[in-house]
Amino acid sequence: MKNIAFLKNPIREYAWGSRTAIPSLVGLPTPSARPAAELWLGAHPSAPSQVRVEGGWQALDRVIESDPASVLGKRVAESFANTLPFLFKILAADRPLSIQVHPDLAQARAGFERENGLGIPLDAPERNYKDPHHKPEVLCAITGFEALKGFRPPGELLHLLGRVCGETLTHELALLENAPDSSGLKAFFTSLLFMNPSRRKQVIESGVGCARQFVDQDRAFWWMIELGRAYPGDIGVLAPLILNLVILEPGEAVYNPAGELHTYLKGVGVELMANSDNVVRGGLTPKHVDAPELLRIVDFSLSPVRKIPSKPVTPAERVYETPAKEFQLSVITVSDGMPFKSGDDRNVEILICMVGKARVKGLRSGPLETMTSGISLFIPSAAGPYSIEGEATLYRATVGRNS
């Protein structure tokens, strides 16, 4: 495959999704009959995109298999076993996602082999590991976006929980007060996850009741009340006071490494990750929760939350830099007098237009392609350099610079 080609992408329907955001982006009727949670752009075997090749649609993973060096680029093909190393998504959350963590590479490989050895089908509800890959990810807000990410500092956590659960969590809070570090945090969190169900119910109901008097002082208490309505009796209701509440403005981004406990609460964003679907859940979900496995892979070290700034690399492109080798996310904004031209030494890429109208042309060969809102293109390595003109905002996924 040597030419730029259109993509047709699967929509994943999960209960927390939006009935308007993704359908309106891709030109489907709104509201949709079912919540549209994620638009997948990539070659994950469970839901690969279709790519337009020689007048017909073919699964992207099969197209890559047929000629990996041409499609991915020789260096990427050699580095990532002839597979596309990233998965690109549009995520639209009207309700909170599950509290979750993703494994590192060694944990993913071991977990995948273990569950295969146990004979657990890949589509079984109790399956944690769908593939042997890790899943670092970056999320960039398209709308205002709220998330929980990483543990709050012990002093802050104790202060917030003490205001609403000081009398009902005396044992758990004491564990952290006596050891206000990673070890105390692990002991505290372990005790929460394995709390007796009847006591857990009492703690949550009492805590939500107390949170009402502080709702105007800190948005974390508002979220606690909202989660209490959606998931009564779930220990994840306390998560806004335990994890850092991060509020992103459009264009701001965060990076979630392996081992970091997190969830997305509400908003629309562009998400780019290693090509994996491995999720270990700890609450706020009707899906399988595996507390022992979650505790095994969560990183309890403390570090401040940092938003990822976008850095200009050309007048039309800004890059969100992360440590990930599998992917790099950038936003391209073209206008009259400010076109975009890719570098000559480039590898495989996926583009999606979010706003406006753009004209994309391969500079060696291939026709001029027009992109409007929701249209996506696959640009193989063999297509060479290309240019973009028009009035539009696009997001680009490619492989990390250091891979």
Beta strands, then each sheet from edge to edge (+ up, - down):
strand 1: 5-8
strand 2: 11-12
strand 3: 38-41
strand 4: 50-53
strand 5: 56-59
strand 6: 86-93
strand 7: 99-101
strand 8: 137-141
strand 9: 145-151
strand 10: 243-248
strand 11: 253-256
strand 12: 262-274
strand 13: 280-283
strand 14: 310-314
strand 15: 317-320
strand 16: 328-334
strand 17: 340-341
strand 18: 349-362
strand 19: 368-372
strand 20: 376-379
strand 21: 386-398
sheet 1: 5+ 4- 1+ 20- 18+ 19-
sheet 2: 5+ 4- 1+ 20- 18+ 21- 16+ 15- 14+
sheet 3: 5+ 4- 1+ 20- 18+ 21- 17+
sheet 4: 2+ 3- 6+ 12- 8+ 11-
sheet 5: 2+ 3- 6+ 12- 9+ 10-
sheet 6: 7+ 13-
end
